[in-house]
Amino acid sequence: MSVSRRTVLRLAAGGCAASAMVSRASEGEGLARRAARRGLSFGCMVRPEHVERGSPLLPVILREAAMLVPENDLKWRALEPARGRPDYSRAEKIVGFAERNGLKMRGHTAFWYKGVPDWAKPEIASPAAMPLALRHVQEVVGHFRGRIAEWDVVNEALEAGDGLPGGLRKAPFGQAMDAGYIADCFHAAREADPNARLYYNDFAVEYDDTPHALRRKGVLDLLAELKRRNAPIDGLGIQSHLCYGWRFTPRLYRTFLADVAATGVDIRLTEMDVADFHAATDIAQRDQQVADHARRYLDTALDEQAVVGLMCWGLRDRDSWMQSERWTQRADGSPERPLPYDDQLQRKPLWDAIGSALDNAPQRVRRRSAGPLPKAAG
Ligand code: G3I
């Protein structure tokens, strides 16, 4: 078909006008809507004070997030600091806020060795304590039945360095436990809320080094073992605590994600942020390095259809757990800048990188194992 030069110019001019409209229309548009267009979801970690009336973060959260996860308020030690007297009030602030605003919730986390309250620690050090742990899983998931869409049922149960079969972590039991206890936690959670999507969540699988390779193997072995035991697992949470300067190899990571997807579970990137202690001193350069690093990671990860969404572990730099972690401190003493917004709530290059990676992600098609796709916004 031949097209006249005038037609080409007209079409090109129309295209320019259309793209100007698109870019005007997307000003002020949050990451949640950009993710939803691709059938993905974007969300973030929050604290109760972030969603209180008058919080400067509140409008940002409402614009950016379709899903929220409490940083600490659903952990066992936060919920039940004294035995038998659980206090759901802080978690309820967040869950109630999500409900009033039509946002989904992730539950983090029903069972985590670091989340065991001090009073339960002596008991947990014996296998006889499993009923206590399972009772907690059932209690917390059941309390929020129908209100929390997705749970990290078990968090960080692997540590190859501990030398146990299957790469299982010694803590919190202090002795050999097999994956049966993890399967039991999933059964307890399913019984407590049959409609919640149930995830195993872990970190340190992203990079091209030996500890990360061992953790990747541990995760794949655990997924196979849980399937073998008929544990009702729906998803793998990959925390995605990234670090500028560490070696990321797309080919390796693609293979890992495909291997996970082949087991039939969904994948969510659950706690993304980027440590910048190896990055430049100059702020503009540093922020760009962080953004480029995240972009490479996200382009690879979001290319996998099994990946259903992305959560950041906070939106604003000063809220990051990295500000008080010893190993993430910068030699020049300046605070970490690991999140998409700075402390004045200005968007950073990382925000743009996440937005572009979401825009470029392949449209999601419904997978056999996955739940319904979120309604596309806009
Ligand atoms: O609430 C107590 C307070 O009563 C006490 O006075 C104070 C003194 O240390 O501690 C307070 O608890 C702290 C808690 O955060 C709430 O601020 C704990 O010490 C501190 O260890 C805890 O850190 C959290 C950490 O998980 C351990 O639970 C971080 O905020 C949180 O960002 C971090 O999140 C984890 C995810 O759950 C799992 N993946 C890794 C991620 C980052 O470490």
Boltz pocket constraint, residues with backbone or C-beta under 6 A from the ligand:
constraints:
  - pocket:
      binder: B
      contacts: [[A, 71], [A, 72], [A, 75], [A, 114], [A, 155], [A, 203], [A, 239], [A, 271], [A, 321]]
      max_distance: 6.0
